[in-house]
Amino acid sequence: ISDSIVTQNAFIILEAIDIFENVGRDTSNIFTVIDNIDPELHIIQPGENFSVTENEIFTLEWSHSDNIEVISNLFEFSLNGINFDTLLNIPELTEITESSVSLSGVSSNAIIRGSAFDEAGNSISSISEAFTIIDGTPPNVAMINPVSGSVYSIFDTLNINLDYYDNVGVETINLFYKVNEEWIAINQENFSNNTYEWI
């Protein structure tokens, strides 16, 4: 049976002809031909050695085909190859083979899983090459103390309190003070637990 035929009303006609051109015919009962062939899908981009900064837009590109027709695509991404989140759902838009996307999170082993579905419910999934998502999120920092309007005298100890967070961890804290439009670095040897005692 041809892979392009899908019907619920198929039948076969048998015809026999003798040497005198007499014709005998019989028709089969009606039967169904179903589609049991999975679509094909290949993720082109991201490919080998691909890297992107998190939240930076890049082009997700793929190819797909089916013996009848692909009716939808689903793309998911994973930072660890185990847990997947939905990235892109494309229902009933079979002519689309690329889309602009961005990813959050940091990973040296990120992957995208693409799935293609046909009208008969057949589906296929394909995994991209592993790629790198580079940290592009700056730390969140907040100065808690000194508060606005605070007054300190020479030789006072000033407790500088701050709060900070980063998705991959804060590596360095730099403190500066300003005198006459010039920023001067503060000695940080007493810095601990989000507090610095500036003496």
C-alpha positions in Angstrom: 0.0 0.0 0.0 1.3 3.4 -0.9 2.6 5.5 2.0 0.5 8.5 0.7 -2.9 6.7 1.1 -4.9 7.1 4.3 -8.6 6.3 4.1 -11.5 4.6 5.9 -13.3 3.6 2.6 -10.7 1.6 0.6 -11.7 -1.3 -1.5 -10.2 -3.4 -4.3 -11.8 -4.4 -7.6 -10.8 -7.7 -9.1 -11.2 -8.0 -12.8 -10.6 -11.1 -14.9 -10.7 -11.2 -18.8 -10.7 -14.3 -20.9 -9.5 -14.7 -24.5 -12.9 -13.7 -25.8 -12.8 -10.5 -23.8 -15.5 -11.6 -21.4 -15.0 -9.8 -18.1 -15.7 -11.0 -14.6 -15.5 -8.6 -11.6 -15.7 -8.8 -7.9 -15.3 -6.1 -5.3 -13.7 -6.5 -1.9 -15.3 -5.4 1.3 -14.5 -1.9 2.4 -11.4 -1.6 4.6 -9.4 1.1 6.3 -5.8 2.2 5.6 -4.2 3.9 8.5 -1.0 5.9 8.7 1.5 4.2 11.0 4.6 6.0 9.8 6.3 8.4 12.2 7.3 11.9 11.0 11.0 12.8 10.8 12.6 15.8 12.6 16.2 17.1 12.7 17.4 20.0 14.7 19.9 22.0 12.7 20.6 24.9 15.1 21.9 24.8 17.8 24.5 22.5 16.4 28.0 21.3 17.4 30.1 23.8 19.4 27.2 26.3 19.6 27.2 28.7 22.6 24.9 31.6 23.5 24.6 34.0 26.3 21.5 33.5 28.5 18.5 35.6 27.5 20.2 36.4 24.2 17.9 35.8 21.2 19.1 33.2 18.7 17.5 31.2 15.8 16.3 27.7 16.5 16.2 25.9 13.1 15.0 22.5 12.2 13.7 20.4 9.3 10.8 18.0 9.4 8.8 15.7 7.0 6.1 13.2 7.0 4.5 10.8 4.5 1.2 12.7 4.8 1.8 15.9 6.8 3.3 17.3 10.0 0.6 19.1 11.8 2.5 20.4 14.9 5.8 20.8 16.6 6.9 21.0 20.2 10.3 22.1 21.4 11.6 21.8 25.0 14.9 22.7 26.6 16.9 21.2 29.4 19.9 22.5 31.3 20.9 19.1 32.5 19.5 16.6 30.0 16.9 15.3 32.5 14.4 18.0 33.3 12.7 19.7 30.4 10.7 22.9 30.1 8.5 23.9 27.1 10.3 26.4 24.8 8.1 26.6 21.8 4.8 25.0 20.8 3.8 25.3 17.1 0.3 24.0 16.4 -0.9 23.6 12.8 1.9 25.7 11.3 3.8 23.0 9.3 5.6 25.4 7.0 7.6 27.0 9.8 11.1 25.6 10.2 12.8 28.3 12.3 12.0 30.6 15.2 13.7 33.2 17.4 14.1 32.0 21.0 16.1 32.8 24.1 17.0 30.7 27.1 17.6 31.4 30.8 19.9 29.6 33.0 23.6 28.6 32.7 24.8 25.2 31.5 27.7 23.6 29.6 25.4 20.7 28.6 22.1 22.2 27.5 20.0 20.5 24.9 16.8 21.1 23.0 14.3 18.3 22.3 12.1 18.7 19.3 9.0 16.6 18.6 6.9 16.4 15.4 3.3 15.1 15.2 1.1 14.0 12.3 -2.7 13.9 12.1 -2.8 10.1 12.8 -1.1 10.6 16.2 2.3 9.4 15.1 5.3 11.3 16.5 9.0 11.5 16.7 11.4 13.3 19.0 15.0 14.4 18.3 17.7 15.9 20.5 20.0 18.7 19.5 23.7 18.6 20.0 24.7 19.7 23.5 25.6 23.4 23.7 26.7 26.0 26.2 24.6 28.8 27.8 26.9 31.5 29.2 26.0 33.5 32.3 24.7 36.9 31.3 22.8 37.9 34.4 24.6 40.5 36.6 24.4 40.1 40.4 21.5 41.8 42.3 23.0 44.1 44.9 21.4 46.4 47.5 23.1 48.8 50.0 21.2 48.6 53.3 23.3 50.7 55.5 24.2 53.6 55.7 20.7 54.9 55.2 19.9 58.3 53.7 20.6 61.2 56.1 23.0 59.3 58.3 25.7 61.4 60.0 29.1 60.1 61.1 32.1 61.7 62.7 35.7 61.3 62.0 37.1 58.1 63.6 33.6 56.6 63.9 33.2 53.0 62.8 30.8 52.8 59.9 29.0 49.5 59.5 28.3 49.0 55.8 25.5 46.5 55.3 24.6 45.1 51.9 22.7 42.3 50.3 23.6 40.5 47.1 22.6 37.5 45.0 23.7 35.9 41.8 22.5 32.9 39.8 26.0 31.4 39.7 27.4 33.0 42.9 29.2 36.2 43.7 32.9 35.9 43.3 34.1 39.4 44.3 32.7 42.3 46.3 34.2 45.8 45.6 33.4 48.8 47.8 34.3 52.4 46.9 33.8 55.8 48.4 33.6 59.1 46.6 35.5 62.3 47.5 35.7 65.3 45.1 34.3 63.3 42.1 36.9 60.6 42.6 36.0 57.0 43.5 38.5 55.4 45.9 38.6 51.7 46.8 37.9 50.7 50.4 40.1 48.2 52.2 37.9 45.0 52.4 39.9 42.9 54.8 37.1 43.1 57.5 34.4 42.1 55.1 32.2 39.2 56.2 28.6 38.1 56.4 27.3 41.0 54.2 28.8 43.5 56.6 32.0 45.6 56.4 33.3 47.6 59.3 34.9 50.7 57.8 37.1 52.3 60.5 
